[in-house]
Amino acid sequence: MTDIKTAYPDRYYAAYDTTAPQPTPVTGWYDTGTMSSLAAVPPAASLIPVSPEDWANTTSFRLPGGRGVLNGKIIEYTAPVQPEPLATQAQTALAAARQTVWGNYGALNEPTPEAWVTYLKALRALAEGQDTTSLTLPEAPA
């Protein structure tokens, strides 16, 4: 059986994904001094030791979120906002464009201008995954 104090010389630790690009979020906090089993605890070498003072600070240091790791140090961290996929953006834009076209043309039994038809088709191709080369949404007609 592994001696806890030998395997984990510090009592308190923060875990993070050691393979992720940094900064990366803290994924867990461990108090090895209170654990009866270390089976679920990563090896100490892949953890960041936390001082007893920082461990006790649950109002501004040891938080359930907002902490990350950069170069072996625990830092304030806000996860980057991932942009919405282009297909999802196109679905939203397509729904809005259809409402606009219906309200301005279909409900009045007027023909839809070709610029709007082209725009709707381009959005539909993006939304349905047929257009895989565009990087941005098409420009809506004036």
OpenMM code with the backbone's topology and positions (N, CA, C; nanometers):
from openmm import Vec3, app, unit

residues = "MET THR ASP ILE LYS THR ALA TYR PRO ASP ARG TYR TYR ALA ALA TYR ASP THR THR ALA PRO GLN PRO THR PRO VAL THR GLY TRP TYR ASP THR GLY THR MET SER SER LEU ALA ALA VAL PRO PRO ALA ALA SER LEU ILE PRO VAL SER PRO GLU ASP TRP ALA ASN THR THR SER PHE ARG LEU PRO GLY GLY ARG GLY VAL LEU ASN GLY LYS ILE ILE GLU TYR THR ALA PRO VAL GLN PRO GLU PRO LEU ALA THR GLN ALA GLN THR ALA LEU ALA ALA ALA ARG GLN THR VAL TRP GLY ASN TYR GLY ALA LEU ASN GLU PRO THR PRO GLU ALA TRP VAL THR TYR LEU LYS ALA LEU ARG ALA LEU ALA GLU GLY GLN ASP THR THR SER LEU THR LEU PRO GLU ALA PRO ALA".split()
positions = [
    Vec3(0.0844, -0.1184, 0.0000),
    Vec3(0.0000, 0.0000, 0.0000),
    Vec3(0.0887, 0.1245, 0.0000),
    Vec3(0.0513, 0.2231, -0.0817),
    Vec3(0.1286, 0.3461, -0.0946),
    Vec3(0.1041, 0.4364, 0.0259),
    Vec3(0.2134, 0.4892, 0.0798),
    Vec3(0.2024, 0.5861, 0.1890),
    Vec3(0.1593, 0.7198, 0.1300),
    Vec3(0.0500, 0.7753, 0.1827),
    Vec3(-0.0063, 0.9002, 0.1292),
    Vec3(0.0939, 1.0142, 0.1376),
    Vec3(0.1623, 1.0276, 0.2490),
    Vec3(0.2564, 1.1404, 0.2661),
    Vec3(0.3762, 1.1278, 0.1726),
    Vec3(0.4120, 1.0060, 0.1364),
    Vec3(0.5224, 0.9869, 0.0422),
    Vec3(0.4761, 1.0186, -0.1000),
    Vec3(0.3601, 0.9668, -0.1353),
    Vec3(0.3078, 0.9873, -0.2704),
    Vec3(0.2609, 1.1308, -0.2933),
    Vec3(0.2105, 1.1952, -0.1861),
    Vec3(0.1579, 1.3311, -0.1943),
    Vec3(0.2178, 1.4128, -0.0803),
    Vec3(0.3393, 1.4663, -0.1007),
    Vec3(0.4075, 1.5375, 0.0079),
    Vec3(0.3343, 1.6636, 0.0550),
    Vec3(0.2570, 1.7257, -0.0329),
    Vec3(0.1731, 1.8380, 0.0078),
    Vec3(0.0349, 1.7809, 0.0366),
    Vec3(-0.0407, 1.8501, 0.1154),
    Vec3(-0.1742, 1.8001, 0.1485),
    Vec3(-0.2780, 1.8407, 0.0443),
    Vec3(-0.2673, 1.9625, -0.0060),
    Vec3(-0.3696, 2.0181, -0.0942),
    Vec3(-0.3171, 2.0310, -0.2369),
    Vec3(-0.4065, 2.0005, -0.3325),
    Vec3(-0.3662, 2.0031, -0.4734),
    Vec3(-0.4793, 2.0517, -0.5632),
    Vec3(-0.4390, 2.1069, -0.6770),
    Vec3(-0.5323, 2.1409, -0.7847),
    Vec3(-0.4970, 2.0532, -0.9038),
    Vec3(-0.5989, 2.0023, -0.9710),
    Vec3(-0.5786, 1.9196, -1.0902),
    Vec3(-0.6141, 1.9995, -1.2145),
    Vec3(-0.5526, 1.9607, -1.3263),
    Vec3(-0.5817, 2.0230, -1.4560),
    Vec3(-0.5429, 1.9248, -1.5644),
    Vec3(-0.5867, 1.9499, -1.6847),
    Vec3(-0.5529, 1.8635, -1.7982),
    Vec3(-0.4108, 1.8984, -1.8422),
    Vec3(-0.3179, 1.8106, -1.8112),
    Vec3(-0.1765, 1.8372, -1.8416),
    Vec3(-0.1472, 1.8327, -1.9911),
    Vec3(-0.2393, 1.7800, -2.0715),
    Vec3(-0.2166, 1.7726, -2.2166),
    Vec3(-0.2791, 1.8901, -2.2913),
    Vec3(-0.3599, 1.9702, -2.2215),
    Vec3(-0.4290, 2.0822, -2.2863),
    Vec3(-0.3363, 2.2020, -2.3005),
    Vec3(-0.3578, 2.2830, -2.4052),
    Vec3(-0.2813, 2.4074, -2.4150),
    Vec3(-0.3160, 2.4989, -2.2978),
    Vec3(-0.2162, 2.5709, -2.2516),
    Vec3(-0.2377, 2.6590, -2.1361),
    Vec3(-0.2574, 2.8025, -2.1815),
    Vec3(-0.3332, 2.8805, -2.1062),
    Vec3(-0.3937, 2.8443, -1.9783),
    Vec3(-0.5071, 2.7450, -1.9986),
    Vec3(-0.5272, 2.6628, -1.8969),
    Vec3(-0.6317, 2.5613, -1.8994),
    Vec3(-0.7016, 2.5620, -1.7641),
    Vec3(-0.8294, 2.5267, -1.7580),
    Vec3(-0.9015, 2.5368, -1.6307),
    Vec3(-0.8574, 2.4335, -1.5270),
    Vec3(-0.8694, 2.4712, -1.4003),
    Vec3(-0.8535, 2.3751, -1.2916),
    Vec3(-0.9726, 2.2812, -1.3010),
    Vec3(-0.9462, 2.1508, -1.2944),
    Vec3(-1.0534, 2.0523, -1.3094),
    Vec3(-1.0925, 1.9856, -1.1783),
    Vec3(-1.0140, 2.0099, -1.0734),
    Vec3(-1.0483, 1.9499, -0.9452),
    Vec3(-0.9575, 1.9975, -0.8347),
    Vec3(-1.0062, 1.9854, -0.7123),
    Vec3(-0.9312, 2.0221, -0.5924),
    Vec3(-0.9243, 1.8986, -0.5038),
    Vec3(-0.8068, 1.8675, -0.4494),
    Vec3(-0.7886, 1.7473, -0.3668),
    Vec3(-0.7256, 1.7808, -0.2335),
    Vec3(-0.7867, 1.7296, -0.1265),
    Vec3(-0.7298, 1.7345, 0.0083),
    Vec3(-0.6886, 1.5907, 0.0391),
    Vec3(-0.5637, 1.5575, 0.0089),
    Vec3(-0.5185, 1.4188, 0.0259),
    Vec3(-0.5066, 1.3792, 0.1725),
    Vec3(-0.5069, 1.4759, 0.2616),
    Vec3(-0.4969, 1.4455, 0.4039),
    Vec3(-0.6244, 1.3873, 0.4621),
    Vec3(-0.7341, 1.4004, 0.3910),
    Vec3(-0.8613, 1.3481, 0.4413),
    Vec3(-0.9096, 1.2270, 0.3626),
    Vec3(-0.8302, 1.1826, 0.2659),
    Vec3(-0.8757, 1.0737, 0.1795),
    Vec3(-0.8327, 0.9376, 0.2334),
    Vec3(-0.9248, 0.8430, 0.2285),
    Vec3(-0.8912, 0.7068, 0.2701),
    Vec3(-0.8406, 0.6254, 0.1517),
    Vec3(-0.8697, 0.6720, 0.0291),
    Vec3(-0.8223, 0.6050, -0.0913),
    Vec3(-0.7765, 0.7107, -0.1905),
    Vec3(-0.6683, 0.6825, -0.2579),
    Vec3(-0.6157, 0.7747, -0.3584),
    Vec3(-0.6403, 0.7233, -0.5003),
    Vec3(-0.7258, 0.6237, -0.5130),
    Vec3(-0.7499, 0.5609, -0.6424),
    Vec3(-0.7959, 0.6608, -0.7485),
    Vec3(-0.8729, 0.7614, -0.7101),
    Vec3(-0.9262, 0.8575, -0.8071),
    Vec3(-0.8413, 0.9834, -0.8191),
    Vec3(-0.7292, 0.9891, -0.7485),
    Vec3(-0.6457, 1.1089, -0.7487),
    Vec3(-0.5316, 1.0909, -0.8499),
    Vec3(-0.5123, 1.1887, -0.9384),
    Vec3(-0.3990, 1.1813, -1.0315),
    Vec3(-0.2664, 1.1801, -0.9542),
    Vec3(-0.1582, 1.1341, -1.0163),
    Vec3(-0.0280, 1.1372, -0.9496),
    Vec3(0.0106, 1.2798, -0.9096),
    Vec3(0.0783, 1.2932, -0.7977),
    Vec3(0.1183, 1.4250, -0.7469),
    Vec3(0.1977, 1.5045, -0.8502),
    Vec3(0.2761, 1.4355, -0.9313),
    Vec3(0.3581, 1.5039, -1.0317),
    Vec3(0.2730, 1.5773, -1.1354),
    Vec3(0.1467, 1.5390, -1.1514),
    Vec3(0.0616, 1.6058, -1.2497),
    Vec3(-0.0368, 1.7021, -1.1837),
    Vec3(-0.0145, 1.7324, -1.0571),
    Vec3(-0.0994, 1.8250, -0.9822),
    Vec3(-0.0211, 1.9492, -0.9428),
    Vec3(-0.0912, 2.0543, -0.9064),
    Vec3(-0.0294, 2.1777, -0.8574),
    Vec3(-0.0509, 2.1820, -0.7058),
    Vec3(0.0566, 2.1854, -0.6264),
    Vec3(0.0379, 2.1991, -0.4806),
    Vec3(-0.0275, 2.3332, -0.4467),
    Vec3(-0.1131, 2.3309, -0.3462),
    Vec3(-0.1838, 2.4510, -0.3008),
    Vec3(-0.1475, 2.4729, -0.1543),
    Vec3(-0.1122, 2.5959, -0.1188),
    Vec3(-0.0765, 2.6264, 0.0198),
    Vec3(-0.1988, 2.6135, 0.1097),
    Vec3(-0.1796, 2.5868, 0.2380),
    Vec3(-0.2934, 2.5807, 0.3305),
    Vec3(-0.3738, 2.7117, 0.3336),
    Vec3(-0.3057, 2.8253, 0.3199),
    Vec3(-0.3749, 2.9548, 0.3208),
    Vec3(-0.4657, 2.9680, 0.1975),
    Vec3(-0.4117, 2.9321, 0.0804),
    Vec3(-0.4931, 2.9391, -0.0408),
    Vec3(-0.6076, 2.8382, -0.0347),
    Vec3(-0.5803, 2.7187, 0.0178),
    Vec3(-0.6841, 2.6172, 0.0285),
    Vec3(-0.8020, 2.6673, 0.1137),
    Vec3(-0.7706, 2.7358, 0.2218),
    Vec3(-0.8744, 2.7852, 0.3129),
    Vec3(-0.9532, 2.9019, 0.2538),
    Vec3(-0.8997, 2.9670, 0.1529),
    Vec3(-0.9635, 3.0839, 0.0928),
    Vec3(-1.0645, 3.0393, -0.0135),
    Vec3(-1.1853, 3.0126, 0.0303),
    Vec3(-1.2892, 2.9676, -0.0621),
    Vec3(-1.3722, 3.0829, -0.1185),
    Vec3(-1.3371, 3.2056, -0.0831),
    Vec3(-1.4107, 3.3199, -0.1368),
    Vec3(-1.3435, 3.3822, -0.2586),
    Vec3(-1.2109, 3.3711, -0.2687),
    Vec3(-1.1454, 3.4312, -0.3848),
    Vec3(-1.0352, 3.3453, -0.4457),
    Vec3(-1.0010, 3.2310, -0.3847),
    Vec3(-0.8978, 3.1476, -0.4448),
    Vec3(-0.9516, 3.0123, -0.4887),
    Vec3(-0.9906, 2.9303, -0.3941),
    Vec3(-1.0356, 2.7941, -0.4277),
    Vec3(-1.1845, 2.7990, -0.4599),
    Vec3(-1.2116, 2.8244, -0.5850),
    Vec3(-1.3471, 2.8426, -0.6330),
    Vec3(-1.3876, 2.7249, -0.7224),
    Vec3(-1.5187, 2.7012, -0.7387),
    Vec3(-1.5610, 2.5937, -0.8278),
    Vec3(-1.5344, 2.6252, -0.9749),
    Vec3(-1.5103, 2.7503, -1.0064),
    Vec3(-1.4781, 2.7920, -1.1425),
    Vec3(-1.3931, 2.9174, -1.1366),
    Vec3(-1.3433, 2.9599, -1.2513),
    Vec3(-1.2672, 3.0839, -1.2561),
    Vec3(-1.1211, 3.0711, -1.2203),
    Vec3(-1.0721, 2.9479, -1.2108),
    Vec3(-0.9303, 2.9246, -1.1835),
    Vec3(-0.8716, 2.8396, -1.2948),
    Vec3(-0.7494, 2.8719, -1.3298),
    Vec3(-0.6796, 2.7981, -1.4348),
    Vec3(-0.5357, 2.7784, -1.3976),
    Vec3(-0.4635, 2.7124, -1.4873),
    Vec3(-0.3219, 2.6848, -1.4669),
    Vec3(-0.2449, 2.7388, -1.5860),
    Vec3(-0.1365, 2.8095, -1.5540),
    Vec3(-0.0460, 2.8623, -1.6552),
    Vec3(0.0943, 2.8519, -1.6003),
    Vec3(0.1790, 2.7782, -1.6691),
    Vec3(0.3193, 2.7617, -1.6304),
    Vec3(0.3363, 2.7180, -1.4852),
    Vec3(0.2537, 2.6218, -1.4427),
    Vec3(0.2661, 2.5677, -1.3084),
    Vec3(0.2082, 2.6533, -1.1981),
    Vec3(0.1411, 2.7603, -1.2334),
    Vec3(0.0815, 2.8505, -1.1347),
    Vec3(-0.0698, 2.8542, -1.1547),
    Vec3(-0.1419, 2.8706, -1.0446),
    Vec3(-0.2869, 2.8851, -1.0508),
    Vec3(-0.3178, 3.0327, -1.0722),
    Vec3(-0.4007, 3.0587, -1.1713),
    Vec3(-0.4319, 3.1958, -1.2125),
    Vec3(-0.5834, 3.2150, -1.2202),
    Vec3(-0.6267, 3.3408, -1.2297),
    Vec3(-0.7658, 3.3681, -1.2631),
    Vec3(-0.7843, 3.3249, -1.4073),
    Vec3(-0.8987, 3.2638, -1.4359),
    Vec3(-0.9177, 3.2069, -1.5684),
    Vec3(-1.0632, 3.2194, -1.6118),
    Vec3(-1.0808, 3.2677, -1.7320),
    Vec3(-1.2113, 3.2695, -1.7963),
    Vec3(-1.1969, 3.1904, -1.9248),
    Vec3(-1.2779, 3.0879, -1.9380),
    Vec3(-1.2711, 3.0050, -2.0582),
    Vec3(-1.3031, 3.0892, -2.1807),
    Vec3(-1.2294, 3.0677, -2.2894),
    Vec3(-1.2595, 3.1436, -2.4103),
    Vec3(-1.3978, 3.1062, -2.4632),
    Vec3(-1.4667, 3.2035, -2.5171),
    Vec3(-1.5981, 3.1795, -2.5746),
    Vec3(-1.5778, 3.1166, -2.7114),
    Vec3(-1.6385, 3.0016, -2.7279),
    Vec3(-1.6290, 2.9335, -2.8566),
    Vec3(-1.7331, 2.9924, -2.9510),
    Vec3(-1.6907, 3.0289, -3.0718),
    Vec3(-1.7887, 3.0842, -3.1653),
    Vec3(-1.8918, 2.9780, -3.2030),
    Vec3(-2.0112, 3.0245, -3.2262),
    Vec3(-2.1173, 2.9341, -3.2691),
    Vec3(-2.0812, 2.8801, -3.4068),
    Vec3(-2.0994, 2.7506, -3.4312),
    Vec3(-2.0660, 2.6953, -3.5636),
    Vec3(-2.1410, 2.7697, -3.6740),
    Vec3(-2.0772, 2.7800, -3.7895),
    Vec3(-2.1353, 2.8536, -3.9015),
    Vec3(-2.2705, 2.7949, -3.9420),
    Vec3(-2.2847, 2.6636, -3.9379),
    Vec3(-2.4124, 2.6014, -3.9745),
    Vec3(-2.5233, 2.6461, -3.8793),
    Vec3(-2.4922, 2.6583, -3.7517),
    Vec3(-2.5912, 2.7035, -3.6532),
    Vec3(-2.6257, 2.8500, -3.6763),
    Vec3(-2.5241, 2.9312, -3.7046),
    Vec3(-2.5500, 3.0716, -3.7371),
    Vec3(-2.6393, 3.0823, -3.8599),
    Vec3(-2.6135, 2.9968, -3.9585),
    Vec3(-2.6919, 2.9987, -4.0818),
    Vec3(-2.8364, 2.9573, -4.0549),
    Vec3(-2.8584, 2.8600, -3.9676),
    Vec3(-2.9949, 2.8177, -3.9341),
    Vec3(-3.0731, 2.9337, -3.8725),
    Vec3(-3.0074, 3.0060, -3.7816),
    Vec3(-3.0722, 3.1202, -3.7166),
    Vec3(-3.1019, 3.2301, -3.8182),
    Vec3(-3.0038, 3.2604, -3.9021),
    Vec3(-3.0218, 3.3645, -4.0041),
    Vec3(-3.1279, 3.3242, -4.1058),
    Vec3(-3.1329, 3.1951, -4.1384),
    Vec3(-3.2312, 3.1465, -4.2351),
    Vec3(-3.3730, 3.1631, -4.1813),
    Vec3(-3.3937, 3.1305, -4.0557),
    Vec3(-3.5260, 3.1459, -3.9950),
    Vec3(-3.5693, 3.2927, -3.9975),
    Vec3(-3.4776, 3.3825, -3.9637),
    Vec3(-3.5092, 3.5260, -3.9643),
    Vec3(-3.5351, 3.5755, -4.1069),
    Vec3(-3.4545, 3.5287, -4.2016),
    Vec3(-3.4703, 3.5726, -4.3407),
    Vec3(-3.6030, 3.5239, -4.3985),
    Vec3(-3.6409, 3.4022, -4.3642),
    Vec3(-3.7701, 3.3505, -4.4130),
    Vec3(-3.8852, 3.4358, -4.3602),
    Vec3(-3.8779, 3.4759, -4.2339),
    Vec3(-3.9823, 3.5617, -4.1777),
    Vec3(-3.9868, 3.6958, -4.2503),
    Vec3(-3.8694, 3.7512, -4.2773),
    Vec3(-3.8616, 3.8799, -4.3467),
    Vec3(-3.9210, 3.8683, -4.4867),
    Vec3(-3.8826, 3.7650, -4.5581),
    Vec3(-3.9321, 3.7465, -4.6954),
    Vec3(-4.0825, 3.7236, -4.6947),
    Vec3(-4.1307, 3.6408, -4.6033),
    Vec3(-4.2750, 3.6168, -4.5973),
    Vec3(-4.3500, 3.7467, -4.5649),
    Vec3(-4.3010, 3.8200, -4.4653),
    Vec3(-4.3677, 3.9430, -4.4252),
    Vec3(-4.3668, 4.0498, -4.5322),
    Vec3(-4.2592, 4.0572, -4.6086),
    Vec3(-4.2471, 4.1637, -4.7094),
    Vec3(-4.2991, 4.1243, -4.8470),
    Vec3(-4.3021, 3.9940, -4.8768),
    Vec3(-4.3395, 3.9523, -5.0122),
    Vec3(-4.4486, 3.8450, -5.0124),
    Vec3(-4.4263, 3.7344, -4.9452),
    Vec3(-4.5194, 3.6218, -4.9505),
    Vec3(-4.6576, 3.6558, -4.8986),
    Vec3(-4.6646, 3.7233, -4.7852),
    Vec3(-4.7946, 3.7578, -4.7272),
    Vec3(-4.8723, 3.8541, -4.8162),
    Vec3(-4.8006, 3.9261, -4.9019),
    Vec3(-4.8642, 4.0232, -4.9923),
    Vec3(-4.8843, 3.9647, -5.1327),
    Vec3(-4.8473, 3.8384, -5.1470),
    Vec3(-4.8579, 3.7689, -5.2757),
    Vec3(-4.7781, 3.8405, -5.3850),
    Vec3(-4.6608, 3.8890, -5.3451),
    Vec3(-4.5698, 3.9543, -5.4397),
    Vec3(-4.4510, 3.8630, -5.4641),
    Vec3(-4.3902, 3.8723, -5.5812),
    Vec3(-4.2740, 3.7862, -5.6088),
    Vec3(-4.1544, 3.8258, -5.5205),
    Vec3(-4.0810, 3.7245, -5.4802),
    Vec3(-3.9611, 3.7474, -5.3986),
    Vec3(-3.8472, 3.7916, -5.4898),
    Vec3(-3.7818, 3.9033, -5.4584),
    Vec3(-3.6688, 3.9487, -5.5410),
    Vec3(-3.5586, 3.8423, -5.5468),
    Vec3(-3.4934, 3.8368, -5.6602),
    Vec3(-3.3890, 3.7357, -5.6824),
    Vec3(-3.2771, 3.7441, -5.5787),
    Vec3(-3.2437, 3.8640, -5.5323),
    Vec3(-3.1382, 3.8787, -5.4308),
    Vec3(-3.1756, 3.8033, -5.3032),
    Vec3(-3.3039, 3.8077, -5.2662),
    Vec3(-3.3487, 3.7359, -5.1464),
    Vec3(-3.3501, 3.5849, -5.1702),
    Vec3(-3.3882, 3.5425, -5.2878),
    Vec3(-3.3877, 3.3983, -5.3199),
    Vec3(-3.2444, 3.3455, -5.3130),
    Vec3(-3.1508, 3.4187, -5.3698),
    Vec3(-3.0096, 3.3784, -5.3672),
    Vec3(-2.9593, 3.3714, -5.2236),
    Vec3(-2.9946, 3.4705, -5.1444),
    Vec3(-2.9541, 3.4748, -5.0035),
    Vec3(-3.0111, 3.3557, -4.9266),
    Vec3(-3.1409, 3.3294, -4.9431),
    Vec3(-3.2042, 3.2166, -4.8740),
    Vec3(-3.1388, 3.0833, -4.9129),
    Vec3(-3.1098, 3.0662, -5.0406),
    Vec3(-3.0469, 2.9417, -5.0867),
    Vec3(-2.9063, 2.9262, -5.0300),
    Vec3(-2.8334, 3.0381, -5.0217),
    Vec3(-2.6976, 3.0321, -4.9655),
    Vec3(-2.7025, 2.9953, -4.8168),
    Vec3(-2.7959, 3.0545, -4.7442),
    Vec3(-2.8114, 3.0201, -4.6021),
    Vec3(-2.8524, 2.8742, -4.5849),
    Vec3(-2.9448, 2.8292, -4.6672),
    Vec3(-2.9901, 2.6896, -4.6578),
    Vec3(-2.8746, 2.5931, -4.6855),
    Vec3(-2.7914, 2.6243, -4.7843),
    Vec3(-2.6768, 2.5377, -4.8149),
    Vec3(-2.5813, 2.5302, -4.6956),
    Vec3(-2.5607, 2.6417, -4.6284),
    Vec3(-2.4758, 2.6419, -4.5085),
    Vec3(-2.5419, 2.5644, -4.3949),
    Vec3(-2.6701, 2.5909, -4.3722),
    Vec3(-2.7419, 2.5284, -4.2612),
    Vec3(-2.7506, 2.3771, -4.2768),
    Vec3(-2.7630, 2.3302, -4.3992),
    Vec3(-2.7777, 2.1867, -4.4249),
    Vec3(-2.6443, 2.1168, -4.4482),
    Vec3(-2.5349, 2.1931, -4.4451),
    Vec3(-2.4026, 2.1324, -4.4606),
    Vec3(-2.3602, 2.1079, -4.6035),
    Vec3(-2.4350, 2.1611, -4.7004),
    Vec3(-2.3972, 2.1442, -4.8408),
    Vec3(-2.2832, 2.2373, -4.8788),
    Vec3(-2.2791, 2.3544, -4.8188),
    Vec3(-2.1697, 2.4497, -4.8404),
    Vec3(-2.0701, 2.4296, -4.7271),
    Vec3(-1.9569, 2.3707, -4.7600),
    Vec3(-1.8536, 2.3464, -4.6582),
    Vec3(-1.7301, 2.4321, -4.6801),
    Vec3(-1.7357, 2.5230, -4.7752),
    Vec3(-1.6187, 2.6056, -4.8033),
    Vec3(-1.6298, 2.7489, -4.7514),
    Vec3(-1.7521, 2.7971, -4.7335),
    Vec3(-1.7705, 2.9348, -4.6831),
    Vec3(-1.7246, 2.9444, -4.5387),
    Vec3(-1.6686, 3.0582, -4.5043),
    Vec3(-1.6220, 3.0823, -4.3680),
    Vec3(-1.7081, 3.1834, -4.2935),
    Vec3(-1.7933, 3.2541, -4.3668),
    Vec3(-1.8809, 3.3535, -4.3061),
    Vec3(-2.0183, 3.3429, -4.3705),
    Vec3(-2.1159, 3.4026, -4.3032),
    Vec3(-2.2506, 3.4074, -4.3608),
    Vec3(-2.2525, 3.5051, -4.4787),
    Vec3(-2.3411, 3.4792, -4.5741),
    Vec3(-2.3531, 3.5767, -4.6840),
    Vec3(-2.4171, 3.7052, -4.6338),
    Vec3(-2.3963, 3.8108, -4.7071),
    Vec3(-2.4533, 3.9417, -4.6741),
    Vec3(-2.6014, 3.9435, -4.7105),
    Vec3(-2.6840, 3.9891, -4.6174),
    Vec3(-2.8281, 3.9978, -4.6443),
    Vec3(-2.8553, 4.1092, -4.7446),
    Vec3(-2.9543, 4.0898, -4.8293),
    Vec3(-2.9906, 4.1959, -4.9239),
    Vec3(-3.0399, 4.3207, -4.8503),
    Vec3(-3.0235, 4.4334, -4.9144),
    Vec3(-3.0681, 4.5607, -4.8540),
    Vec3(-3.2182, 4.5696, -4.8534),
] * unit.nanometer
topology = app.Topology()
chain = topology.addChain("A")
for resn in residues:
    res = topology.addResidue(resn, chain)
    for name in ("N", "CA", "C"):
        topology.addAtom(name, app.Element.getBySymbol(name[0]), res)
